[in-house]
Amino acid sequence: MLLLGIDLGTSSVKVSVVDGATQKTLASAQYPDTESPIIAKEPGWAEQSPVTWWQDVQSAILKLNSTGKYNPKDIGAIGIDYQMHGLVCLDKKERLLRPAIIWCDSRAVRIGDKAFKKIGNDKCLSRLLNSPGNFTASKLAWVKENETDVYEKIDKIMLPGDFIALQLTGDLSTSVSALSEGIFWDFKKNKLSKDIFEYFGFDKDIIPNIQPVFSSHGKLKKDVAEVLSLSTGIPVTYKAGDQPNNALSLNVFEPGEVAAVAGTSGVIYGVSDQLGYDKQSRINSFAHVNHTEENPRIGVLLCINGAGITNRWINKNFAAGSDYDAMNEAAYKVYPGSEGVQVIPFANGAERMLNNKTVGAHILNLDWNRHEPVHVYRAAQEGVAFGFRYGLDIMKKNGIKPTVIRAGKANMFLSKTFVKAFVNVTACPVELYKSSGSVGAALGAGIGEGFFKSPAEAFANLKPEEIVEPLQESIYNDCYQKWRINLLGIMKMQDEAEYELGQDR
């Protein structure tokens, strides 16, 4: 059986076809070739058009078919992975009511913070495993508060992947994993959270039918199948957010196993069998793809909004958009520490691990007589690696103590500069795999269809391409401690400035 995986990312849609019998990728494609825009009508806002998502999914699949490396009619199941925490609103006729509010949008921070206090910190953390924060439920509350006419027309809300499945099949569904990432799920009672729905005044009928992650989420409609040259009735048998799916793609299912990714955002994702939480909600806990009430599997997630997007901005504005490989090679020639230059990379919205503060990006310690753009290239990548270390220290205090981290050899993990900084500053070996979100989604579809008897069978042929061990811990740790002092100093100055402004009022 051939398996189709769809990866709905922030920057593009990626698709792959995998041969289930061998787990080998037959073909992959991406659409569009340039990065999809994020609409920011106000500071801290981030929106995208679900209509564009669907158009891009179709274009990507047609581009994939055009490779001629497989027969589209042999595809037997479809899996979807998607950018997490987005809000899609539909009316009774399943028409979109507004653009999607996506994961890095910060507008609902105040609303989530207020809910956290009113519902009660202990109750939120023990039942939701998180603060309502800036997640999907708080985004919906923002719509209710600020776009009353839109809110009153809402019949169903969904996550981005649920929307794509709807376009493919005509069926509305979601999962416990999706609802937990939206902060709609009560883990203690194993049902929709009464606290969230009553506090925000939401009707529970806005939630679609709840299905297991690995199950049938509908079958491909005839008209869509004809457009895409696929067979009518192919089941969509897997849907998961990008970080649980990235963990799946790296065979991370069981307690103690840890995955990482450094795409637009950076993530460390560890699996636990405990309903644990961070008291400050700086890291987050969601239902993993194989979570059940009887056998809890909680994905403990550290997210850094400003990861690959930092590297992209530096490339565009300091390297004139030159080839990333050339930029990475130039950065690699600079000694660790970038001759004193440091980059604080948090310019992509409020950072949860920094208590939802919008710290912004900062380039520090520039010397006009010593430094050149290449120092900034390296400092940016080190800054992202240092952000990972800052977050990993929080995760360790919450029981996630990796002895090895698995990552796909993609995005920033393609850079020797970044990989060495990451490995040495975290003092943790990294296994690099040839993996991707769309391939993971395809294999997830095989699990959901029952083609594979177990996840272990689906990943029987997964082997690391490279293992990188820490060798220069002391150098990088010294650089990190200086970086951390600067970060804490910036945060303290912002707090003091806000206090003084409040006093003036």
C-alpha positions as CSV (number, residue, x, y, z in Angstrom):
1,M,0.0,0.0,0.0
2,L,1.1,3.5,-0.8
3,L,0.6,6.2,1.9
4,L,0.2,9.9,1.4
5,G,1.3,12.4,4.0
6,I,0.4,16.1,4.1
7,D,2.3,18.6,6.2
8,L,0.5,21.9,6.6
9,G,3.3,24.2,7.8
10,T,3.4,27.9,8.4
11,S,5.7,28.6,5.5
12,S,4.5,26.0,2.9
13,V,2.7,22.7,2.4
14,K,4.9,19.6,2.0
15,V,3.6,16.2,0.8
16,S,5.2,12.8,0.5
17,V,4.2,9.3,-0.8
18,V,5.7,6.4,1.2
19,D,5.7,2.7,0.2
20,G,4.2,1.0,3.3
21,A,5.9,-2.3,2.6
22,T,9.5,-0.8,2.7
23,Q,8.8,2.5,4.6
24,K,10.8,4.2,1.8
25,T,9.8,7.6,0.5
26,L,9.0,7.4,-3.2
27,A,8.6,11.2,-3.8
28,S,8.2,14.5,-1.9
29,A,7.1,17.9,-3.0
30,Q,6.6,21.4,-1.6
31,Y,4.2,24.2,-2.5
32,P,4.7,27.1,-2.8
33,D,8.4,27.4,-3.5
34,T,8.5,30.7,-1.7
35,E,7.4,31.1,1.9
36,S,3.7,31.7,2.5
37,P,3.0,35.1,4.1
38,I,1.8,35.7,7.6
39,I,-0.8,38.5,7.8
40,A,-0.1,40.9,10.7
41,K,-2.7,43.7,10.7
42,E,-1.7,44.8,14.2
43,P,1.5,44.3,16.2
44,G,1.6,40.7,17.7
45,W,-1.1,39.4,15.3
46,A,-0.6,36.5,12.9
47,E,-3.2,35.2,10.5
48,Q,-3.3,33.0,7.4
49,S,-6.1,32.1,5.0
50,P,-7.4,28.5,5.2
51,V,-8.6,28.9,1.6
52,T,-4.9,29.4,0.6
53,W,-4.0,26.4,2.8
54,W,-6.4,24.2,0.8
55,Q,-5.3,25.5,-2.5
56,D,-1.7,24.9,-1.6
57,V,-2.5,21.3,-0.5
58,Q,-4.0,20.6,-3.8
59,S,-1.2,22.2,-5.8
60,A,1.4,20.3,-3.7
61,I,-0.3,16.9,-4.4
62,L,-0.6,17.6,-8.1
63,K,3.1,18.6,-8.1
64,L,3.9,15.4,-6.3
65,N,1.9,13.3,-8.8
66,S,3.7,15.0,-11.7
67,T,7.0,13.3,-10.6
68,G,5.7,10.1,-12.1
69,K,7.4,8.0,-9.4
70,Y,4.3,6.2,-8.3
71,N,0.7,5.6,-9.4
72,P,-1.7,7.9,-7.5
73,K,-4.4,5.3,-7.7
74,D,-2.3,3.0,-5.5
75,I,-2.5,5.4,-2.5
76,G,-4.6,3.7,0.2
77,A,-4.6,6.1,3.1
78,I,-3.9,9.7,3.9
79,G,-2.3,11.3,7.0
80,I,-2.2,15.0,8.0
81,D,0.1,16.9,10.2
82,Y,-0.5,20.6,10.8
83,Q,0.7,23.8,12.5
84,M,-0.7,23.7,16.1
85,H,-2.9,26.0,18.1
86,G,-4.6,27.7,15.2
87,L,-8.3,28.7,15.2
88,V,-10.6,28.1,12.2
89,C,-14.2,29.3,12.5
90,L,-17.0,27.9,10.4
91,D,-20.7,28.8,10.1
92,K,-23.6,26.3,9.7
93,K,-22.9,25.9,6.0
94,E,-19.2,25.1,6.8
95,R,-18.1,28.5,5.3
96,L,-15.2,30.3,6.7
97,L,-16.0,33.3,8.9
98,R,-12.6,34.9,9.1
99,P,-8.9,34.2,8.5
100,A,-7.3,31.6,10.8
101,I,-5.6,33.0,13.9
102,I,-2.4,31.0,13.9
103,W,0.0,29.7,16.6
104,C,2.4,32.7,16.9
105,D,-0.4,35.3,17.3
106,S,-0.1,37.0,20.6
107,R,-3.3,39.0,20.9
108,A,-5.0,36.7,23.4
109,V,-2.3,36.7,26.1
110,R,-4.2,39.0,28.3
111,I,-7.4,37.0,28.0
112,G,-5.6,33.8,28.8
113,D,-3.8,35.3,31.8
114,K,-7.1,36.5,33.2
115,A,-8.7,33.1,32.8
116,F,-5.8,31.5,34.5
117,K,-6.4,33.7,37.6
118,K,-10.2,33.5,37.6
119,I,-10.5,29.7,37.1
120,G,-7.6,29.2,39.5
121,N,-4.0,28.4,38.8
122,D,-4.1,25.0,40.6
123,K,-7.3,23.9,38.8
124,C,-6.0,24.9,35.4
125,L,-2.6,23.2,35.8
126,S,-3.9,20.0,37.4
127,R,-6.8,19.5,34.9
128,L,-5.7,21.2,31.7
129,L,-2.0,20.7,32.4
130,N,-1.5,24.3,31.2
131,S,-2.5,27.9,31.6
132,P,-5.1,28.9,29.0
133,G,-2.3,31.2,27.9
134,N,-2.4,32.2,24.2
135,F,-3.8,29.0,23.0
136,T,-6.9,28.2,20.8
137,A,-9.5,28.7,23.5
138,S,-8.2,32.1,24.4
139,K,-8.0,33.1,20.7
140,L,-11.7,32.1,20.4
141,A,-12.5,34.2,23.5
142,W,-10.8,37.1,21.7
143,V,-13.1,36.7,18.8
144,K,-16.1,36.6,21.1
145,E,-14.9,39.8,22.8
146,N,-13.9,41.8,19.8
147,E,-15.8,40.4,16.8
148,T,-19.2,39.7,18.2
149,D,-20.9,39.5,14.7
150,V,-18.4,36.8,13.7
151,Y,-18.7,34.8,17.0
152,E,-22.5,34.7,16.8
153,K,-22.3,33.0,13.4
154,I,-19.9,30.3,14.6
155,D,-21.2,26.7,14.3
156,K,-18.0,24.8,14.6
157,I,-14.4,25.6,15.4
158,M,-11.4,23.4,14.4
159,L,-7.6,23.2,14.3
160,P,-5.9,23.7,10.9
161,G,-5.5,19.9,10.2
162,D,-9.2,19.4,10.9
163,F,-10.0,22.0,8.3
164,I,-7.9,20.2,5.6
165,A,-9.5,16.8,6.5
166,L,-12.9,18.5,6.0
167,Q,-12.0,19.7,2.6
168,L,-10.8,16.2,1.6
169,T,-13.7,14.2,3.1
170,G,-16.6,16.5,3.9
171,D,-16.6,15.2,7.5
172,L,-16.0,17.3,10.6
173,S,-13.9,15.7,13.3
174,T,-11.2,16.4,15.8
175,S,-9.3,14.5,18.5
176,V,-8.3,14.6,22.2
177,S,-4.8,15.5,21.1
178,A,-6.1,18.5,19.1
179,L,-8.4,19.6,21.9
180,S,-5.7,19.4,24.5
181,E,-3.4,21.6,22.4
182,G,-6.3,24.1,22.2
183,I,-6.7,23.9,26.0
184,F,-10.3,22.5,25.8
185,W,-9.6,19.2,27.5
186,D,-9.9,18.2,31.1
187,F,-7.4,15.3,31.7
188,K,-8.7,14.4,35.2
189,K,-12.2,13.9,34.0
190,N,-11.2,12.8,30.4
191,K,-13.8,15.1,28.7
192,L,-14.3,18.7,27.5
193,S,-13.3,21.1,30.2
194,K,-16.4,22.4,32.1
195,D,-14.2,25.2,33.6
196,I,-13.1,26.6,30.2
197,F,-16.5,26.4,28.5
198,E,-18.3,28.0,31.4
199,Y,-15.8,30.7,32.1
200,F,-15.6,31.8,28.5
201,G,-19.3,31.1,27.8
202,F,-18.7,28.7,24.9
203,D,-21.3,26.2,23.8
204,K,-19.8,22.7,23.7
205,D,-21.7,22.1,20.4
206,I,-19.0,24.1,18.6
207,I,-16.6,21.2,19.0
208,P,-16.7,18.6,16.1
209,N,-17.0,14.9,16.6
210,I,-14.1,13.6,18.7
211,Q,-12.2,10.7,17.1
212,P,-8.9,8.9,18.1
213,V,-5.8,10.2,16.3
214,F,-5.4,6.8,14.6
215,S,-8.8,6.2,13.1
216,S,-11.0,7.1,10.1
217,H,-11.6,10.8,9.9
218,G,-13.6,10.5,6.7
219,K,-13.2,9.3,3.1
220,L,-12.0,11.2,0.1
221,K,-14.9,12.8,-1.8
222,K,-15.4,11.9,-5.4
223,D,-15.0,15.5,-6.8
224,V,-11.7,16.0,-4.8
225,A,-10.4,12.6,-5.9
226,E,-11.0,13.5,-9.5
227,V,-9.2,16.8,-9.3
228,L,-6.2,15.1,-7.5
229,S,-6.2,11.9,-9.7
230,L,-6.7,9.8,-6.5
231,S,-9.2,7.0,-5.8
232,T,-12.6,8.0,-4.4
233,G,-13.0,6.8,-0.8
234,I,-9.4,6.8,0.4
235,P,-9.6,7.2,4.2
236,V,-7.9,9.9,6.2
237,T,-6.7,7.8,9.0
238,Y,-4.4,10.1,11.0
239,K,-4.3,13.8,12.1
240,A,-1.9,15.3,14.5
241,G,-0.2,18.7,15.3
242,D,3.2,19.2,13.9
243,Q,5.1,18.6,17.1
244,P,3.4,15.4,18.2
245,N,3.8,14.3,14.5
246,N,7.5,15.2,14.5
247,A,7.9,13.0,17.5
248,L,6.1,10.2,15.8
249,S,8.2,10.6,12.7
250,L,11.3,10.0,14.9
251,N,9.8,7.0,16.6
252,V,9.3,8.9,19.9
253,F,6.3,7.3,21.6
254,E,7.3,6.1,25.0
255,P,8.2,7.8,28.4
256,G,11.8,9.2,28.4
257,E,12.1,9.6,24.6
258,V,12.7,13.1,23.3
259,A,12.5,14.8,19.9
260,A,13.6,18.2,18.6
261,V,12.9,20.4,15.6
262,A,14.3,23.8,14.6
263,G,12.0,25.0,11.8
264,T,10.2,28.4,11.9
265,S,9.9,27.8,15.6
266,G,12.1,25.5,17.8
267,V,10.8,22.7,19.9
268,I,11.9,20.1,22.3
269,Y,9.2,17.5,22.8
270,G,9.5,14.7,25.5
271,V,7.1,12.0,26.3
272,S,5.9,11.3,29.9
273,D,3.4,8.9,31.4
274,Q,2.5,11.4,34.2
275,L,-0.1,14.1,34.1
276,G,2.5,16.7,35.0
277,Y,2.8,20.4,34.4
278,D,5.1,23.4,34.9
279,K,3.8,25.6,37.7
280,Q,4.5,28.7,35.6
281,S,3.2,27.1,32.4
282,R,6.4,28.0,30.6
283,I,6.4,24.6,29.0
284,N,3.3,22.8,28.0
285,S,1.8,19.3,28.2
286,F,-0.6,17.9,25.6
287,A,-2.0,14.5,24.8
288,H,0.5,12.6,22.6
289,V,-0.7,10.7,19.5
290,N,-0.8,7.4,21.4
291,H,-2.4,8.9,24.6
292,T,-5.3,7.0,26.2
293,E,-6.9,7.4,29.6
294,E,-5.7,4.0,30.6
295,N,-2.1,4.5,29.4
296,P,-1.3,8.2,29.6
297,R,1.3,9.5,27.0
298,I,1.8,13.2,27.6
299,G,3.9,15.3,25.2
300,V,5.9,17.8,27.2
301,L,6.6,20.7,24.8
302,L,9.1,23.5,25.0
303,C,8.5,26.0,22.2
304,I,10.8,28.8,21.0
305,N,8.9,31.0,18.5
306,G,12.1,32.7,17.3
307,A,14.1,29.9,15.8
308,G,14.4,29.3,12.1
309,I,12.6,32.6,11.4
310,T,15.6,34.3,13.2
311,N,18.0,32.7,10.7
312,R,15.7,33.6,7.8
313,W,15.7,37.3,8.9
314,I,19.4,37.4,9.3
315,N,19.8,35.8,5.9
316,K,17.5,38.3,4.3
317,N,18.9,41.5,6.0
318,F,22.6,40.7,6.6
319,A,23.4,38.2,3.8
320,A,21.2,39.7,1.1
321,G,19.3,36.5,0.7
322,S,22.4,34.4,-0.2
323,D,22.4,30.7,-0.2
324,Y,21.9,29.3,3.3
325,D,24.7,26.7,2.9
326,A,27.1,29.5,2.1
327,M,26.0,31.5,5.1
328,N,26.3,28.5,7.4
329,E,29.8,27.7,6.1
330,A,30.9,31.3,6.7
331,A,29.5,31.2,10.2
332,Y,31.2,27.9,10.9
333,K,34.6,29.5,10.4
334,V,34.0,32.0,13.3
335,Y,35.2,30.8,16.7
336,P,32.4,29.8,19.2
337,G,31.1,32.9,21.0
338,S,31.1,35.0,17.8
339,E,33.8,37.2,19.2
340,G,31.4,38.6,21.8
341,V,28.4,39.3,19.5
342,Q,25.2,37.9,21.0
343,V,21.7,37.6,19.5
344,I,18.5,37.4,21.7
345,P,16.2,35.7,19.1
346,F,12.7,36.3,20.5
347,A,11.0,38.5,17.9
348,N,8.2,36.2,16.8
349,G,5.5,37.0,19.3
350,A,5.2,36.2,23.0
351,E,7.4,33.4,24.3
352,R,5.7,30.9,26.6
353,M,9.0,29.9,28.3
354,L,9.6,33.5,29.1
355,N,6.2,33.7,30.9
356,N,4.5,35.0,27.7
357,K,6.6,38.1,27.5
358,T,7.3,39.7,24.2
359,V,11.0,40.3,24.6
360,G,11.9,41.1,21.0
361,A,15.2,40.4,19.2
362,H,18.4,42.1,20.2
363,I,21.9,42.1,18.7
364,L,24.4,42.9,21.5
365,N,28.0,43.9,21.8
366,L,28.7,44.9,18.2
367,D,32.1,46.6,17.7
368,W,32.3,48.6,14.5
369,N,36.0,48.0,14.3
370,R,36.0,44.2,14.8
371,H,32.7,42.7,13.7
372,E,31.4,41.8,10.3
373,P,28.1,40.2,9.1
374,V,29.6,36.8,9.5
375,H,29.7,37.3,13.3
376,V,26.0,38.0,13.3
377,Y,25.3,34.9,11.2
378,R,27.0,32.8,13.9
379,A,25.6,34.7,16.9
380,A,22.1,34.2,15.6
381,Q,22.5,30.4,15.4
382,E,24.1,30.3,18.8
383,G,21.3,32.5,20.2
384,V,18.7,30.0,19.0
385,A,20.8,27.1,20.5
386,F,21.1,29.1,23.8
387,G,17.3,29.5,23.8
388,F,16.9,25.7,23.6
389,R,19.3,25.4,26.6
390,Y,17.3,27.9,28.6
391,G,14.1,26.0,27.9
392,L,15.7,22.6,28.5
393,D,16.8,23.7,32.0
394,I,13.1,24.3,32.7
395,M,12.1,20.9,31.3
396,K,14.7,19.2,33.5
397,K,13.1,20.8,36.6
398,N,9.9,19.2,35.4
399,G,11.2,15.7,35.1
400,I,12.3,15.6,31.4
401,K,16.0,14.6,31.4
402,P,17.0,13.4,28.0
403,T,20.1,11.3,27.5
404,V,19.8,11.6,23.7
405,I,17.7,13.9,21.5
406,R,16.4,12.8,18.1
407,A,16.0,15.3,15.3
408,G,15.3,15.4,11.6
409,K,18.2,16.5,9.5
410,A,16.4,19.5,8.2
411,N,16.1,23.3,8.7
412,M,18.6,24.6,11.2
413,F,19.8,21.0,12.0
414,L,21.4,21.2,8.5
415,S,23.9,23.7,9.8
416,K,27.1,22.4,11.5
417,T,27.3,25.7,13.4
418,F,23.9,25.2,14.9
419,V,24.2,21.5,15.6
420,K,27.5,21.9,17.4
421,A,26.2,24.8,19.5
422,F,23.0,22.9,20.3
423,V,24.8,19.7,21.3
424,N,27.5,21.4,23.4
425,V,25.4,23.9,25.2
426,T,22.8,21.2,26.1
427,A,25.5,18.6,26.8
428,C,23.2,16.1,25.2
429,P,24.0,13.9,22.1
430,V,21.8,14.3,19.1
431,E,20.8,11.6,16.6
432,L,20.0,13.1,13.2
433,Y,17.6,11.2,11.0
434,K,16.4,11.6,7.4
435,S,12.8,12.4,8.4
436,S,10.1,14.9,7.7
437,G,6.6,15.9,8.8
438,S,5.0,14.7,5.6
439,V,6.7,11.3,5.8
440,G,5.7,11.0,9.4
441,A,2.1,11.8,8.5
442,A,2.2,9.1,5.8
443,L,3.5,6.5,8.3
444,G,0.9,7.7,10.8
445,A,-1.8,7.0,8.1
446,G,-0.4,3.5,7.8
447,I,-0.8,3.0,11.6
448,G,-4.3,4.4,11.5
449,E,-5.3,2.2,8.5
450,G,-4.0,-0.9,10.3
451,F,-1.4,-1.6,7.6
452,F,1.2,-1.6,10.4
453,K,0.4,-3.8,13.4
454,S,2.2,-1.3,15.7
455,P,4.2,1.9,15.6
456,A,7.3,-0.2,16.1
457,E,6.6,-1.9,12.8
458,A,6.1,1.4,11.0
459,F,9.6,2.6,12.1
460,A,11.4,-0.7,11.9
461,N,13.8,0.7,9.2
462,L,14.5,4.1,10.9
463,K,18.2,4.5,11.5
464,P,20.2,7.7,12.4
465,E,22.3,9.2,9.6
466,E,24.6,10.9,12.1
467,I,25.2,11.0,15.8
468,V,26.8,14.1,17.2
469,E,28.4,14.0,20.7
470,P,29.2,17.1,22.9
471,L,33.0,17.9,22.9
472,Q,33.3,21.6,23.8
473,E,30.8,22.0,26.6
474,S,32.8,24.4,28.7
475,I,33.3,27.0,25.9
476,Y,29.6,27.0,25.0
477,N,28.5,27.0,28.6
478,D,30.5,30.1,29.3
479,C,29.0,31.8,26.3
480,Y,25.5,30.7,27.3
481,Q,25.9,32.1,30.9
482,K,26.8,35.5,29.4
483,W,23.8,35.3,27.0
484,R,21.5,34.3,29.9
485,I,22.6,37.3,32.0
486,N,21.8,39.6,29.0
487,L,18.4,38.0,28.5
488,L,17.5,38.3,32.2
489,G,18.7,41.9,32.2
490,I,16.5,42.8,29.2
491,M,13.5,41.2,30.8
492,K,14.2,43.1,34.1
493,M,14.5,46.4,32.3
494,Q,11.2,45.8,30.5
495,D,9.5,45.0,33.8
496,E,10.9,48.1,35.4
497,A,9.9,50.3,32.5
498,E,6.3,48.9,32.6
499,Y,6.1,49.5,36.3
500,E,7.3,53.1,36.0
501,L,4.8,53.7,33.2
502,G,2.1,52.4,35.4
503,Q,3.1,54.7,38.2
504,D,3.1,57.7,35.9
505,R,-0.5,56.9,34.9
